[in-house]
Amino acid sequence: MSSTEVQSKKAGAGVLLAACVSALVVNANTSAVTILLPAISADLGTPVDQLQWAVTGYMLVGAAVIVTAGALGDVFGRRRVFLGGLLLFVASCALIALAGSGTGVIAGRMIQGAAGSTILACGMSLLSVGSAGAGQMRAITMWGAASAVGAAAGPLIGGVLVGSTGWQGLFWIDAVIAAACIPVTLSTVPESRDGQRTRSIDVLGTVLVAVALAPLVLALSEGSAWGWLSARTIGCLVVSVLGAVGFVAAERRAAAPLVDLRLLRNRVLVGATLAILLAAGAINALMYLLSLYFQDPATFGMTPLQAGLATLPAAAAMIAVTPLVTPLAVRIGSGRAVALGFGLAALAGGALVLVDAGWTYATFVLPLIVIAVGLGLANGPASSASTSAVPQDQVGQASGISNMARYVGGSLAVAAVATVSTTVTAARTADGASTADALAAGLAGASVLMTVMCAAGVVLIVLMRRHRAARPHAVHLAAAAASTTHTIPTRPVPSGGDQR
């Protein structure tokens, strides 16, 4: 083997190691944080309602940054921007772990949203340019598997660490692992850029995404306390609408738009993106609500570790259904698979509407498993369809749109269900209900909203009914498994990169 071949093999292994390890850490961190919220609240004296912004703020910033991060890598160097994401992630972990207030945690998490989305976007780009054809698909398959494992294991890891190191331990350990990826990247990963891409970066589009989303999340979070018809709530909604209108106008004029609006003429892509938004919203909202409900002293009083273990049936069910997702979509069509998945999730969500203080944990298990199976069936075909329904040179753009939708869905849904739960709980408490009864009523009320979201997903068959899924390969399995955290392409992506 020549020295060039040895160097190329070393570079490929380095890219794969750095990208997969960092993806695992980012996704584990993201899914673990909800389990930590009660412990952070007790330690810092910050209400859990306020700490909700540690979840929604992360997703909000991620939505604004994920496509821009990929564009920055194409222009200024993918390795350079990936390293910047790793450094920012390490810094954010340290900031959160050292925070003496809930505000510090929230600020650190918002910075972490930018870091995490940068790592995921540029890690995928590095894999795409580091190989081609079947080799690229193998690398992306491993990356998808690492992402799925991280997301599934995160709540359990968080629960273990809270009991052994305190809630800060998760962030210190993540910082160490992310820092270890830096020398690996520096020593083995070659720099690459897209020499054919314009150097224009859609900064205005990025800002307008935040302008549209932040006031909307704020209105959803605080509207109940402010009054839904108050000047502050209406003002936030007006600013959000103006931000959305400005975003559309800016994208029409941008040399390299964040979102190519012409892609939205593709009915399948629109349907798949909406399905991803709804599924991500339902998954994140459910995990947020249950982790708090299970740990509340008035209900089950679980420890963080017990709460992490309590989520395992749902995570295991979602992983178990993964091998069936693509074959089912091939057999009945992507649109029907998505509709079937959302239908199952809506049915099981309807069962949670009936929750009361007398429910034991065992009563939750079956609805959780059915919801997880349903959302897995919906999410996998939608994620795959979002990139397979466009020409090969538009796969990157379509992936960016669907990943942005995933962050948007999570931030809006968590804010909305948290508000519903808090409002209903407070109302029942004011009526003289016990704490346990009030909390159960709050969960039931929030479950109504999640059920409506899932039922709305069934209608997307109208947009996706003509799409036929490709015959399954290993990458489809990884794509389905990773679909709760990231959209990965199921066919080779043109790299557009030159090694530097």
Secondary structure as UniProt FT lines:
FT   HELIX           3..44
FT   HELIX           48..51
FT   HELIX           53..76
FT   HELIX           78..98
FT   HELIX           102..130
FT   HELIX           133..165
FT   HELIX           168..188
FT   STRAND          192..193
FT   TURN            195..196
FT   HELIX           203..226
FT   TURN            228..229
FT   HELIX           231..253
FT   HELIX           261..265
FT   HELIX           267..295
FT   TURN            297..300
FT   HELIX           304..310
FT   HELIX           312..320
FT   HELIX           322..332
FT   HELIX           334..352
FT   TURN            353..354
FT   TURN            357..358
FT   HELIX           361..388
FT   HELIX           392..394
FT   HELIX           395..430
FT   TURN            431..432
FT   HELIX           435..458
FT   TURN            459..460
FT   HELIX           461..464
FT   TURN            465..466
FT   HELIX           474..482
FT   TURN            483..485
FT   STRAND          498..499
//
